[in-house]
């Protein structure tokens, strides 16, 4: 099965062990040295309509993906995901 990036962005990421819905693919991280996908990125939710920025992004390593289906992507566990800190307007003033 082949999948374009535009199709990948419409798929929801679901944790196999807990059944938790982690969100939709927002972006991908590419390993340019090895020319392969490194991880899928789920953007954090907006806080207060975006005025306070977003929550941390969720990064799912490519190795943790169990199955890419027609409508969803199944991953091993939510703990396999790492969070990427986002800079917000509020964090600018508190530092």
N, C-alpha and C positions, 0 to 999 in steps of 0.2 A: 504494500500500500504506500502510495506517495501522498504527501500533504504539503500544501503551500503555507507560508507564514500567515496569510490572510485567513485561511481555514483553521489554522492552529489557534489563532486569537479568539475564535468563536467557541472553543472547547472549554469546559469547566474542569478544574482540577479537584479530584476527590480522593481523600485518604482511604485506603483499603481497610485498614484496621478499625478505625473509628467511624467511618462513614461521613466524616466532616467534610463540608463543602468549603474548600480553601479559596475559591474565586476563579476568575477567568484569566487566561493567559493574556498578559499585557505587552510583554516584550520577551526577547530571548537574549541570552549572553553567549557570545561566540568565542571559542578559544582559537585565536588567529594563528598561533604557532602550530597547532595540530589540525587546523581546518575542520573543526567539529563543533556541534552545539554543546555548551557547558552546562547551561541551566535555563529553566523557564522562570520568568518573573511575573508575579501577580502584584499589581500596584496596590498599595495600602488604601484603605477607605478615606474619603474626605472627612476632615474634622471641621465642624461648623461651616458647612457649605464651601469649604476650601480656604476660608479666611485664616484658619489656623494650620494650614498645610494638610498633610496626609499622615496616616499611621505608617509604620514601617512597612516597606515592601517585603514580600515573601519570595524567596528564591528556592526553587526546587532543582536539585542537581539532576542531571540527565540520567545518572546511574540509578536513581531512586524511582524512576518511572517503570511501572509494571506493564501497563498497557495503554496504547493510544487508540481509542475507539472512535465511532462515528460522531458522538456528541460529548464525550468526556475523556479525561486522562486520569488513569488510576495510578496513585503513588503509594509507596510502601507505608510510610507513616508521616504524621505531622511533625515528629521530632527530627526527621531527616531534612526538614526544611530549615533554612537559616534566614534570618531577618536582615535586611539592609536598611541602615539608618538613613533617614531623609532629613535634610536641612529644612527647617521651617522658619517663618518670620518670627514666631515666638521664641525659638531657640537662639535666634540672632540676638534678641534683646536680653536673654537670660544668661548668656555666656560672658 
